[in-house]
Amino acid sequence: MERRARFRTGIFIALIVLIMAIFTFRLYALQTSLTEEEIRTSNSLTIQTTVDASRGQILDRNGTVLVGNRASYNLIMIGYVFFNGPSPNESLIELLGLCDELGIEVESNFPVSETRPYTYTLEDYSEAWQSYFRRFLTSRGWDPDMSAQNLMNNLRSDYNIPKDLSDEEAYRLIAVRFELELRTIEGMPLDNYCLARDISSEDLAAVMELGIPGVLVETTTVREYNTTYAAHLLGHTGAMTAYEYENLYPDYAMDAVVGKEGVERTFESYLHGTDGLLQTTILSTGEVLEQQYLATPEPGDNVELTIDIGLQATAENALAQVIENLQQNGVGSQKEGKDADSGAVVVLDATNNEVLAMASYPTYDPARYNLDFNELAEADGNPLLNHALQGLYPPGSIYKMVTAIAAMEKAGVGAYYQVTDLGVYDKYELQGFAPACYIWRSSGRTHGTVNMMQALAVSCNYYFYEVGLQVATTDMDLVAKNLGLGEPTGIELYEETGTRANAETKAETFAGTDMEAWVEGDKLQASIGQSLNSFTPLQMACYVSALANAGTRYKATLLSRVVSWDYQELIEESEPEVASRLEMDEKTLACINEGMKMTASDYSGTAYSYLHDYPIAVAAKTGTAQHGSGGSDNASFVCYAPADDPQIAIAVYVEHGAQGGNLANVVRPILDAFFSQESKYETTYNENTVQ
């Protein structure tokens, strides 16, 4: 019995020992496993990175994508991984050498000049970046007032830069290592260091073959231009400046790309989108343990413009052809205009002032803006200037409709009021001012006796000198103002507003001189579009559009609408908006319309040889403007069509173009393109778009 009890006790103890052994083994195994995982994950780092949102697209009125995005590769470096690799300096020398060989531009914001004597370049950076640099010095316990030379000496020593490297080579290593170290400082709000942007897939493969730890690929997007036209309208993008960061876009990432000019800049708030935030846990070996979006990036909205890219191409090509033909052959018996070097054409929907096309010459390829900038900045004709919006020019005889309206509405002059052209207008000859009609200057002939409509058609200066004197300057100025000359057009892009010739403008222009008083000679010059009259081609187009609309001027616009990136939401839609109205008698309107029609259709009209056989009636006015800067006169041309049911309004201006009538060669192809596909200009949308 006792023996059996001892046996049972032995069995029980053995079972307990076995269970304890198993438990101990499992516990040991579990502890060993957790320790290995802990050891593995203890060498990890969690980082948060801004993910750039794709910019919205820019489209024309028919849904053609003018500016979009393409996939792009950036090289980024993670210092935590890079410095855990073997021989960081040797790896960096190899990496930078390959970048040089491949022509890859390396980025750095190291605020020290690249060559001796070393100086700080902090003024080139934002206040935020300057504060980051100060924190860098503080983190090392260095004097914030230390010289740039001492900084370079200290960093070269601390970074163990090989002594056999040149100053230039050492600088590049220091600049990159500075960027990497900056991101190790606690609380520094910076994303991973981007070593190089937008590199080709071939170059990417070559760099990654080096197998350098911490050098990773980031996929993003860059702007892609699908047209070489409309460069001045579309604008371009670029890295945000310190001023832009501090004053315009303080909520953007410091390395954000923003719109710099044109539509890209004006509609930045729509196009930019909302950046995302990606959290990544990474091992010291470079292995990614986990990634998750803390905030998903949202692409920018799509901006649909009023322009038609086909009509834009026609306008640009026609303008370039006329100017280049002038440069080769000149015009007229004197072969003037060979010095023509720049110009613009604006095409408006005459019913609402939507911009259908806006060309500026000379132009450039928007995709090559940054590459060609230095050459463009020095080129003749100022290709970087949008001559349609920022060029200010004397209008010349296209202004005569202002004088005619003021005379008829304010001075009681009738459409059939006649004046006999005597060639030289000698009323102020004793005062030393005796202007002459252009036909007298060129051939000694006169226009004879003409009425208002005939005077518009033949562009008789003598006639408008005479009726202009009958109009108060303030009345003429008010007519010009209400027709949009010297006034903001409402266009979304930056524009100049110019000046109207009046007593106030002259007093301001010549303040403190003996020329500040407004005299009758000024009125004579102003009545034919000279004196201090100075307007943009867009203003001239809005002016002729207002004439086409019986004195109602609409705000000019480039914006059709803004829709979400997926076309599911309408964000904004443009509606016609009246900018001003000039009330006119029906007889006045009929006179102006008839005079402009005669310009193109009457045998004596200044545009007859260019437009008399056009199948659609055109109301037009030519102009030749003196400018005081030497060379050939400037040339201007405005029109609307059909003359009795206006759908399109056009203004053309060429510096040193010599004769306004010749600019009908710009207008005619535009009219052909417009009326051959008029139904297109009823705005249409993509099949994926909201209606």
Sequence and secondary structure as in RCSB ss.txt:
>XXXX:A:sequence
MERRARFRTGIFIALIVLIMAIFTFRLYALQTSLTEEEIRTSNSLTIQTTVDASRGQILDRNGTVLVGNRASYNL
IMIGYVFFNGPSPNESLIELLGLCDELGIEVESNFPVSETRPYTYTLEDYSEAWQSYFRRFLTSRGWDPDMSAQN
LMNNLRSDYNIPKDLSDEEAYRLIAVRFELELRTIEGMPLDNYCLARDISSEDLAAVMELGIPGVLVETTTVREY
NTTYAAHLLGHTGAMTAYEYENLYPDYAMDAVVGKEGVERTFESYLHGTDGLLQTTILSTGEVLEQQYLATPEPG
DNVELTIDIGLQATAENALAQVIENLQQNGVGSQKEGKDADSGAVVVLDATNNEVLAMASYPTYDPARYNLDFNE
LAEADGNPLLNHALQGLYPPGSIYKMVTAIAAMEKAGVGAYYQVTDLGVYDKYELQGFAPACYIWRSSGRTHGTV
NMMQALAVSCNYYFYEVGLQVATTDMDLVAKNLGLGEPTGIELYEETGTRANAETKAETFAGTDMEAWVEGDKLQ
ASIGQSLNSFTPLQMACYVSALANAGTRYKATLLSRVVSWDYQELIEESEPEVASRLEMDEKTLACINEGMKMTA
SDYSGTAYSYLHDYPIAVAAKTGTAQHGSGGSDNASFVCYAPADDPQIAIAVYVEHGAQGGNLANVVRPILDAFF
SQESKYETTYNENTVQ
>XXXX:A:secstr
 HHHHHHHHHHHHHHHHHHHHHHHHHHHHHHHHHHHHHHHHHTEEEEEEEE      EE TT  EEEEEEEEEEE
EE HHHHTTSS HHHHHHHHHHHHHHHT        B SSSS  B GGGS HHHHHHHHHHHHHTT  TT  HHH
HHHHHHHHTT  TTS HHHHHHHHHHHHHHHHTTSTT     EEEEEEE HHHHHHHHTT  TTEEEEEEEEEEE
  SS HHHH  EEE  HHHHHHT TTS TT EEE SHHHHHTHHHHS B EEEEEEEETTS EEEEEEEE  B  
 EEEES  HHHHHHHHHHHHHHHHHHHHH BTTTTBTTT  EEEEEEEETTT BEEEEEEES   GGGHHHHHHH
HHHSTT TTS HHHH  B  GGGGHHHHHHHHHHHS   TT  EE  SB  TTGGGT   B HHHHHHS    EE
 HHHHHHHT HHHHHHHHTTS HHHHHHHHHHTTTTS    SS     B  SHHHHHHHTTTSTT S  HHHHHH
HHTT TT BB HHHHHHHHHHHHTTTEEE  B EEEEE TTS  EEEE    EEEE    HHHHHHHHHHHHHHH
HSTTSTTHHHHTT SS  EEEEEEE  SSSSS EEEEEEEESTTS  EEEEEEEET   GGGGHHHHHHHHHHHH
HSGGGGS    TTS  
